[in-house]
Amino acid sequence: MPSPVSPSRRGLLALAGAAPFAAIAASARPVAAAESVCALTPQVTQGPYWFDPKLDRADITEGKKGAPVTVALTVVDGACRPLKGARVDIWHCDAQGIYSGYEGQGDDHQAAAKGATFLRGAQTTDSAGKVAFRTIWPGWYEGRTPHIHIKVHLDQRTALTAQLFVPDALSEFLYENLPAYKRPRDRDMFNRQDGIALQGGEAMVASVKEGKDGYVLALVLGVDPAADWKDDAGMGPGGPGGPPPGGMGPPPGGMPPQGANSRPPGPPPGGFPNGGPPRHEAPTGEARLKAIVPGI
């Protein structure tokens, strides 16, 4: 038997884009509430870049370039009953891995978006427990797989803090082919390596399909109506899956109040050595293919 050939970068992208994206979507997890088996979505850290700009809006793009996406979320309780009137917030980085409202970001830790509110917004669920946001496919930053942050608020309480994850093969194709995502270096983290993605499991992996005006990312969020979330684990780096490198200055208007057991965003005590956390080496060749494509 001939020995397997290590895939080239071009071969990897060919594999990611060989089948129609409809076929990729067909293999994605269904999103009906019944399929969720009425399970509650795990709680995870909110990360270092949360603030509430108090923007009630469906379109959060603010002109940011990238692959168009609709994020369709359904909020249910443990019995799969839709939760009407829940406030759902989402936020994520742009195509270059930059969050609005903060300084010291990017590959060189120099990018700033102080005073900006792009890719952040909130809506209230309808009688079916649904909200939908217009945005772009999230970019990436060092140490994290691509993701979208989510909070669900009930009666002024944060009942759920979660993250939405997307298929690595489709992310790879978009990052390599759309100008908005072009970077001088390759991303270094994938779903099967990211600590927070592993903590969230399948419950945080969105289904993907092609819509008329872009991709649709759909996810059912199982929420305990009595939950009162606190970021007890803090928001430090904590190894793979931690926050992005660089400075973490306050958002516009200063830091919002934190939970009683939370520490504010920022580097670990004493600061990061050498000005930032250690860089992760991006896998290449066969190792990259195995990190991206499940089951091989």
N, C-alpha and C positions, 0 to 999 in steps of 0.2 A: 504494500500500500504506500503510495507516495506521501511524504511528510507534508503537513499543512503549510500553506504559504502565509507568511505574515502579511496582513492587508496593508496596502499603502493608504496614505491620506485620501487620495482620489478615490480608491476603491471603497473606503469607508463611507464617503459621501455618496458614492453611487448606490451603495446598499441602503443608506438612509432615504434616498430619494427615488429608488428604483420603482417601488410600487406606488400606485396612486394614493394620495393622502386619505382618500375615502376608505382604502383598505386598512390603513393604520387606525382610523377611527373605528372601523368595524371590530377591531380586536380590542378596543378600549373597554373599560368597565362600564356596564349599563348604569344609568343614573336614576332609575325609578326608586321611590322610597322603599318599596317592598324588597328590592334587592339589597338594601342596606341592612336588612334584618333588624331594623329598629335599634341599631347599635348607636351608642353615644360617640361622637367624634372626640378623639383624645385631645387633651389640653397640651399646648406647647408654649415655649417662650414667645413673647412679642418681639424680641430683638431690640436693637438699640435705636431704631429710626422711627419710632412711633410718636406722633403727636396728632391732635385732633384739630384740623383746620375749620371744622364746623361747616362743611360744604355738603349740602344735600343735593346731589346731582347724579345723573346716570352716566354722563359722558365725562370721564376724568382725564382725557388725553392732553388737553391744553396744547394741542399742536405737536405733541411729541411724535416722532417718526418711528415706524416699526410695523410689523405684521398686525393687521387689525384683528381684534379679539373681542368677543362678547363673553363676559363671565356671568354665567347663569347659576344662581345659588338658590337652593330650596332648604328652608329651615324647618325642622320637625322636632318633636319631643321623642322620648324613649318609646312611645307607643305609635310612632310614625304619624302622629297628628300634626298638621301644619300649624306653625306658630305665627299668627297674625300680629302685626304691630311691633315686631322686633326690629331694632335698628342694626343694620349690618354695615360695617366699615371695611373697606379694603384699601391697601396701599402696597406699592411695589416700586422697584427701581426701573429706570428707563433702559433703552437699548444698550447704553454704555455702562450700566451698572451703577447709576447715580440716583440717590433718593433726594426728593425735594426737601428743602428746609435745613440742610446741614452742610458743613464745610469739611475739608480734609478727606475727600473721597477720590475714587478713581485709581488707575494703575500707578500713578505717581503721587497719590495722596494729596493732590493739589486742587482737585475739582471742587467747586463750591456751588451750592444751590440755595443759599440763604435767602429767606423771604419768599421762595417759590412754593407752590402747592400742587404741582403736576402729579398725576397718577395717584391721587388720594380723593376719596369721596365716601359718602354714606347714603343709604336709602332705607326706607321702612318696608318691611314685607307686607304683601297683600294677603287676601283671605286664603290663598293657597300656600302661603309661606314663602313666596318667591320674590327675588329681586334680580335685576340684570344690569351690569355695568358695561359701558363701552370703553375699551382701553387698547393697549398693544401687548403683544407677546413679551413677557418680562425678559430683561437681559440677565447678565450674571456678574458676580463679583467674586473676588478671591475667597476661597474657603467655603463657598455655598453653591449648592445646585440651584437652578432657576426656581423661583417660587413667588407666590402672591400671598401677602398677609391678610388675615381676616379676623375681625372681632364681631361678636354678636352681643348686643346689649338688651337686657330686659329690665324694665322698671328702674332705669338709671344704674343698674348693675351690669358688669361685664360677666356674662354667663359662659362665654366661650372665646378662647383665643386659639386660632388654628393657622395653618398655612396650606396653600393649594400647590400641588406639584404637577408637572407636565411631562410628557414622554421625552426622554433624552434624545432619541433618534431624530425627532422632528425639530427639537431645539437645535441640534447640531446642524441640520440642513439649513435652517433659517439663519443661524449665526454665520455660516460660511457663504451664503448667497445674497443676503439683503444688505445693502450698503450701510443702513443705520446701525447694524450690529458689528461691523468690521472693527477689529481690535488688533494691536500689534502682537498679542499673545493669545494662546489658546486657553479656554476655561479648564479649570483644574479639578472640578468636583462634579459628581454625578449622583443620581438618586440613590443608587445602591451603596454609596459611600458616605452620604450626608447624614450626620447624626440626627438632625431634626426630622428629615424625611423618614428615616428608619423608625423613629419614635412614633410618628404619625401613622405609618403603615399605609395599607390600601385605602383606609378611610379618607386619606387626604390626597389621593391621586385622582385628578379630574378625568372625566371622559372627554374625548376630542372628536369633533366632526367639522366638516367644511360647511359653512353657511354661505349665503349669497354674497355677503359683504365681509367675509373673513372667517376665522376659526371661531368655534363656540366651545368654551370650556365649561363643563357642567359638573356640579358637585352637590350632594345632599349632606347637610350639616345636622347631625343629631345632637340636640342640646337638652341638658337637664335644666328645666325652668327654675329650679331652686339654687342652681350653682352660683357661686360668687368667686370669680377667678381672681387670683393674686399671682404675680410673677415671683413666686417664692424662690425659684432657682436663680434669680438675678439675671443680668443681661451681659455678663462678661463673655469672653471668647470661648472657654470651655472646650477647646480642641476643634476637630472637624465639625462643621455645622454651626460654628459660632458666628459672631458678627463680622462685618467687613473690616478691613484694616483702615488705619488712618484716624484722623481726629473725629470727634463726635460732639461738636459744639451744640448749644441749645437751639431749638427751632425758633421760628419767629414768635415773639411775645414771651420767650422764656419757656422753661420746662413745665409741662402740665403736672398736676399733683400725681404722685405715685402711690401705689398700694403700700400699706403699712409695712409689709415684709419685702418690699422691692428696694433695690438700690438704683440710683439714676444711671442712665447710659453713660458709658465712658470706659477708658482703658482700665486694666487691672491696677490694683494699688502698686505704686512705684513706676507705673508706665510700662509700655511695651519696650523690650530690649531692641536697640538699634532702630528706634523710631517706628516700629510696627511689628506685628506678629510674623512668625516665620512664613516664607513663601512656600506654597505647595507646588510640587512638580507636576505638570500636566502629563498624564499618561499618553503614550504614542503607540502607533502600530496595533499589534494584536491586543495589547493590554487595554488600549482605548476602545477598541471594538467590543471587547468583553464587558467593559464598564458601561457601554451605551446600550447594547442589544441584549435583552433578557434571554436566558436559556442557552447561551453558547459558552 
